[in-house]
Amino acid sequence: MSSNFIDLVKIYCRSGNGGGGSAHLMRAKYVPRGGPDGGDGGHGGHIKVKGNSQLWTLLHLKYKKHLLAGHGEHGAKAQRSGAYGSDVLIEVPLGTVIKDADTQEILFEITEDNQEQIILEGGRGGLGNQHFKTATNQTPRYAQPGEKGKEKWFYFELKILADVGLVGFPNAGKSTLLSVLTAAKPQIADYPFTTLTPNLGIVSYHNYKSFVIADIPGIIEGAHEGKGLGLRFLRHIERNSILLFMIPCNTVSIKKEYKTLLNELWQYNKELLNKKHILAITKTDLLNEKELSKLKSKVPDLPCVFISSVTQKGLTELKDLLWHALNA
């Protein structure tokens, strides 16, 4: 598997402690009874996450297992407040989901460039003794301690953001189609699991319009249980607006294969069945017109197009179908 594409990391994060307030009493030559002048402690640093549209992988976080924010400094005399602890900013690709590693609860998702979110707040700084002066206690000799920071393990999980996701068994022609429709150059060969990591490509349409297609590793039966590339694949199609099912024309039963693909999606996440589905019958250059005509009566009842990436047959019709479905 390509070491450049990392879509899941587990990281320990700890925010900074707040600094303690100062309990200093003013002492000066001409002020014999100086009152409390202790400053406040500085707040501890936060752990923040920020979206970066230039990133496409979590590789930069693979070896950062511990991220620690700075502690706030203690307050000082003359009402001087302590400095705030330094924040830690974690930049992630768009489509990153942050989960609590213990409960698996989804905390939030980063879907926009420069979107910023605090995942662990730093501890608040303690108040200096100047805040505790009263009519009956003019010289308080105590101050508030700073709050402790927080610590937690998080999962950072990347889900590819694309308009169209290609769904099919290994060697269905997904990578070939992507290479023909876009400028992407995925690895292509005539054997299963050539594609081990997702590939993105931008499809140019009329009048400078475009949409994004994701070629994602193929499904096998039992993928929802983690077989084959399993859950590593299924996670990425949750974000796609349209699912383009790709089934070769020489498949024994197109309806049966489509049903198997649907079952894997349903077992993983039932909501995937609510997305728009389009069917592309691939490799039609292997059939003559008579065989092709007979095949058209054996396809499932959904929008369908017959294509050949080698001869580029049906590709214009496919782009029209995808564009209108995206903008319906």
C-alpha positions as CSV (number, residue, x, y, z in Angstrom):
1,M,0.0,0.0,0.0
2,S,1.2,3.5,-0.8
3,S,2.8,5.0,2.3
4,N,1.8,8.5,1.3
5,F,-1.9,8.0,1.8
6,I,-2.8,7.7,5.5
7,D,-6.5,8.0,6.3
8,L,-6.6,7.0,10.0
9,V,-4.4,8.1,13.0
10,K,-4.8,7.9,16.7
11,I,-3.3,10.8,18.7
12,Y,-3.0,11.6,22.4
13,C,-3.7,15.3,23.1
14,R,-3.2,17.3,26.3
15,S,-4.2,20.9,26.7
16,G,-2.1,23.2,29.0
17,N,-2.6,23.8,32.7
18,G,-3.7,27.3,33.7
19,G,-1.2,29.3,35.7
20,G,-1.9,30.1,39.4
21,G,-2.8,33.5,40.6
22,S,-0.3,35.5,42.7
23,A,-0.9,36.2,46.4
24,H,1.7,39.0,46.5
25,L,1.2,42.0,48.8
26,M,2.6,45.4,47.7
27,R,5.7,46.5,49.6
28,A,7.2,49.9,48.9
29,K,9.2,52.4,50.9
30,Y,6.5,55.1,50.9
31,V,3.6,52.7,51.0
32,P,3.8,51.0,54.4
33,R,0.5,49.3,54.1
34,G,0.3,48.3,50.4
35,G,-2.6,46.1,49.6
36,P,-2.8,42.9,47.5
37,D,-1.4,43.3,44.0
38,G,-1.1,39.7,42.8
39,G,-1.8,39.2,39.1
40,D,-3.8,36.5,37.4
41,G,-2.4,33.3,36.0
42,G,-2.4,32.8,32.2
43,H,-4.8,30.3,30.6
44,G,-3.4,27.0,29.4
45,G,-3.0,26.4,25.6
46,H,-5.8,24.8,23.6
47,I,-5.6,21.9,21.2
48,K,-7.2,23.1,17.9
49,V,-8.0,21.5,14.6
50,K,-8.0,23.5,11.3
51,G,-9.1,22.5,7.8
52,N,-6.6,22.9,5.0
53,S,-7.8,22.3,1.4
54,Q,-4.2,21.8,0.2
55,L,-3.8,18.6,2.3
56,W,-5.1,15.2,1.0
57,T,-3.7,12.7,3.5
58,L,-3.1,12.4,7.3
59,L,0.5,11.4,6.6
60,H,2.0,14.4,8.5
61,L,0.3,13.1,11.7
62,K,1.3,9.5,11.4
63,Y,4.4,9.9,13.7
64,K,2.9,12.6,16.0
65,K,1.5,10.4,18.7
66,H,1.5,12.9,21.5
67,L,0.5,16.6,21.1
68,L,0.9,18.8,24.2
69,A,-0.1,22.4,24.5
70,G,1.8,24.9,26.6
71,H,1.0,25.7,30.3
72,G,0.0,29.2,31.4
73,E,2.5,31.1,33.5
74,H,1.7,32.1,37.1
75,G,0.7,35.7,37.9
76,A,3.2,38.1,39.4
77,K,3.4,41.1,41.6
78,A,2.3,44.6,40.5
79,Q,-0.9,43.0,39.0
80,R,1.1,41.4,36.2
81,S,-0.8,38.5,34.6
82,G,1.0,35.4,33.5
83,A,1.4,34.6,29.8
84,Y,-1.0,32.3,28.1
85,G,0.2,28.8,27.2
86,S,0.9,28.2,23.5
87,D,-1.8,26.5,21.5
88,V,-1.3,23.4,19.3
89,L,-2.9,23.7,15.8
90,I,-3.5,20.5,13.9
91,E,-4.1,21.0,10.2
92,V,-6.1,18.3,8.5
93,P,-7.6,17.6,5.0
94,L,-11.2,18.5,4.3
95,G,-13.4,15.5,5.1
96,T,-11.6,14.6,8.4
97,V,-13.8,13.3,11.2
98,I,-12.6,13.6,14.8
99,K,-13.7,10.9,17.2
100,D,-13.3,10.2,20.9
101,A,-11.0,7.1,20.9
102,D,-12.7,5.6,24.0
103,T,-16.4,6.0,23.1
104,Q,-16.1,6.1,19.3
105,E,-18.4,9.2,19.5
106,I,-18.1,11.6,16.5
107,L,-17.2,15.0,18.0
108,F,-17.2,17.0,14.8
109,E,-16.2,17.1,11.1
110,I,-13.9,19.4,9.2
111,T,-15.4,20.1,5.8
112,E,-14.4,23.7,4.9
113,D,-11.0,25.4,4.3
114,N,-9.8,27.3,7.4
115,Q,-12.6,25.9,9.5
116,E,-11.2,25.8,13.1
117,Q,-12.4,23.9,16.1
118,I,-11.1,23.5,19.7
119,I,-11.0,19.8,20.7
120,L,-9.5,20.3,24.1
121,E,-9.7,23.6,26.0
122,G,-6.7,24.7,28.2
123,G,-7.2,25.2,31.9
124,R,-8.2,28.7,33.1
125,G,-5.7,30.8,34.9
126,G,-6.3,31.4,38.6
127,L,-7.2,34.8,39.9
128,G,-4.7,36.8,41.9
129,N,-5.3,37.9,45.5
130,Q,-6.4,41.4,44.3
131,H,-9.8,39.9,43.4
132,F,-10.4,38.7,46.9
133,K,-10.0,42.0,48.8
134,T,-13.1,42.9,50.8
135,A,-14.1,45.5,53.4
136,T,-13.3,43.0,56.2
137,N,-10.2,41.5,54.6
138,Q,-8.0,44.2,53.2
139,T,-5.0,42.0,52.7
140,P,-5.9,38.5,51.5
141,R,-2.9,36.2,51.5
142,Y,-4.3,33.6,49.1
143,A,-5.0,33.3,45.4
144,Q,-6.8,30.9,43.1
145,P,-4.8,28.0,41.6
146,G,-5.0,27.5,37.9
147,E,-7.2,24.8,36.4
148,K,-5.7,21.6,35.1
149,G,-5.6,20.9,31.4
150,K,-7.5,18.0,29.8
151,E,-6.2,14.9,28.1
152,K,-7.7,12.4,25.7
153,W,-7.0,10.1,22.9
154,F,-8.6,10.9,19.5
155,Y,-9.1,9.2,16.2
156,F,-8.6,11.4,13.1
157,E,-10.4,9.7,10.3
158,L,-10.3,11.0,6.7
159,K,-13.3,10.4,4.4
160,I,-12.7,11.5,0.8
161,L,-14.9,14.4,-0.4
162,A,-16.0,13.9,-3.9
163,D,-19.2,14.4,-6.0
164,V,-19.2,10.9,-7.5
165,G,-17.8,7.7,-5.9
166,L,-17.1,4.7,-8.1
167,V,-18.4,1.5,-6.6
168,G,-17.6,-2.0,-8.0
169,F,-15.8,-5.2,-7.5
170,P,-12.0,-5.2,-8.1
171,N,-11.1,-5.1,-11.8
172,A,-14.4,-3.5,-12.8
173,G,-12.7,-0.8,-14.8
174,K,-12.9,2.0,-12.3
175,S,-9.3,3.2,-12.5
176,T,-9.4,3.0,-16.3
177,L,-12.5,5.2,-16.4
178,L,-10.9,7.7,-14.1
179,S,-7.8,8.0,-16.2
180,V,-9.9,8.6,-19.4
181,L,-12.3,11.1,-17.9
182,T,-9.8,13.1,-15.9
183,A,-6.1,13.9,-15.7
184,A,-5.5,11.5,-12.8
185,K,-3.0,8.7,-13.4
186,P,-4.0,5.8,-11.2
187,Q,-2.2,2.5,-11.4
188,I,-3.9,0.2,-13.8
189,A,-3.5,-3.5,-14.5
190,D,-5.6,-6.5,-15.4
191,Y,-5.8,-8.0,-12.0
192,P,-7.9,-7.3,-8.8
193,F,-6.9,-4.8,-6.2
194,T,-4.6,-2.7,-8.4
195,T,-6.1,0.3,-6.6
196,L,-5.1,0.2,-2.9
197,T,-5.7,3.9,-2.1
198,P,-8.4,6.3,-3.2
199,N,-7.7,8.5,-6.3
200,L,-9.4,11.7,-7.1
201,G,-9.9,13.3,-10.5
202,I,-11.7,16.4,-11.8
203,V,-14.0,15.8,-14.8
204,S,-14.3,18.8,-17.1
205,Y,-17.8,19.5,-18.4
206,H,-19.3,22.1,-20.8
207,N,-18.7,25.8,-20.3
208,Y,-15.8,25.4,-17.8
209,K,-17.9,23.4,-15.3
210,S,-16.5,20.4,-13.5
211,F,-17.1,17.8,-10.9
212,V,-14.9,15.4,-8.8
213,I,-14.8,11.7,-9.1
214,A,-13.2,9.3,-6.5
215,D,-11.9,6.0,-7.6
216,I,-11.9,3.9,-4.4
217,P,-10.6,0.4,-3.8
218,G,-13.0,-2.3,-4.9
219,I,-15.5,-4.1,-2.7
220,I,-15.5,-7.8,-2.2
221,E,-18.3,-9.8,-0.6
222,G,-17.9,-9.5,3.2
223,A,-16.3,-6.0,2.9
224,H,-18.6,-4.7,5.7
225,E,-16.9,-7.3,8.0
226,G,-13.5,-6.0,7.1
227,K,-12.6,-8.5,4.5
228,G,-10.3,-7.5,1.6
229,L,-9.8,-3.7,2.0
230,G,-13.1,-3.7,3.7
231,L,-13.9,-0.8,6.0
232,R,-10.9,1.2,4.7
233,F,-12.9,1.5,1.4
234,L,-16.4,1.8,2.7
235,R,-15.6,4.8,4.9
236,H,-14.8,6.9,1.8
237,I,-18.1,6.6,0.0
238,E,-20.1,8.1,2.8
239,R,-19.3,11.6,1.5
240,N,-20.1,11.1,-2.2
241,S,-23.3,12.7,-3.5
242,I,-23.7,10.0,-6.2
243,L,-22.6,6.4,-6.3
244,L,-21.7,5.2,-9.8
245,F,-21.9,1.4,-9.8
246,M,-19.6,-0.2,-12.3
247,I,-20.2,-3.8,-13.5
248,P,-18.4,-5.4,-16.4
249,C,-20.6,-6.6,-19.3
250,N,-19.1,-10.1,-19.1
251,T,-20.3,-10.6,-15.5
252,V,-22.4,-13.8,-15.2
253,S,-25.3,-11.9,-13.6
254,I,-25.4,-8.1,-13.6
255,K,-28.5,-8.0,-11.4
256,K,-26.9,-10.4,-8.9
257,E,-23.7,-8.5,-8.7
258,Y,-25.5,-5.2,-8.2
259,K,-27.5,-6.8,-5.4
260,T,-24.3,-8.0,-3.7
261,L,-22.8,-4.5,-3.9
262,L,-26.0,-3.0,-2.5
263,N,-25.9,-5.5,0.4
264,E,-22.4,-4.6,1.3
265,L,-23.3,-0.9,1.5
266,W,-26.5,-1.7,3.4
267,Q,-24.6,-3.8,6.0
268,Y,-22.1,-1.0,6.5
269,N,-24.4,2.0,6.5
270,K,-28.0,1.9,5.5
271,E,-28.0,5.6,4.7
272,L,-25.8,4.8,1.6
273,L,-28.9,3.4,0.0
274,N,-30.5,6.8,0.1
275,K,-27.9,8.3,-2.2
276,K,-28.5,8.6,-6.0
277,H,-27.4,5.5,-7.8
278,I,-26.3,5.2,-11.4
279,L,-25.2,2.1,-13.2
280,A,-22.4,1.9,-15.8
281,I,-21.9,-1.4,-17.7
282,T,-18.2,-1.4,-18.6
283,K,-16.0,-3.1,-21.1
284,T,-18.7,-3.1,-23.8
285,D,-16.1,-3.2,-26.5
286,L,-15.9,-7.0,-25.8
287,L,-19.5,-7.4,-27.1
288,N,-21.0,-7.1,-30.6
289,E,-24.2,-5.2,-31.2
290,K,-26.4,-8.3,-31.0
291,E,-25.0,-9.3,-27.6
292,L,-25.2,-5.8,-26.3
293,S,-28.9,-5.5,-27.3
294,K,-29.6,-8.7,-25.5
295,L,-27.8,-7.5,-22.4
296,K,-29.9,-4.4,-22.1
297,S,-32.8,-6.4,-21.0
298,K,-30.8,-7.9,-18.1
299,V,-29.9,-4.8,-16.2
300,P,-31.4,-3.6,-12.9
301,D,-34.1,-0.9,-13.0
302,L,-32.1,2.3,-12.4
303,P,-30.4,5.0,-14.6
304,C,-27.9,3.0,-16.7
305,V,-25.3,3.7,-19.4
306,F,-23.2,1.3,-21.5
307,I,-19.6,2.4,-21.8
308,S,-16.2,1.4,-23.0
309,S,-13.2,3.3,-21.6
310,V,-10.9,1.8,-24.2
311,T,-13.0,3.0,-27.2
312,Q,-14.6,5.9,-25.2
313,K,-18.0,4.8,-26.2
314,G,-20.8,6.2,-24.0
315,L,-18.5,8.5,-22.0
316,T,-20.3,11.7,-23.1
317,E,-23.6,10.2,-22.2
318,L,-22.2,9.2,-18.8
319,K,-20.9,12.7,-18.1
320,D,-24.3,14.2,-19.0
321,L,-26.1,11.7,-16.8
322,L,-23.8,12.4,-13.8
323,W,-23.9,16.2,-14.3
324,H,-27.7,16.3,-14.4
325,A,-28.0,14.0,-11.4
326,L,-25.6,16.2,-9.4
327,N,-27.6,19.3,-10.3
328,A,-31.1,17.9,-10.2
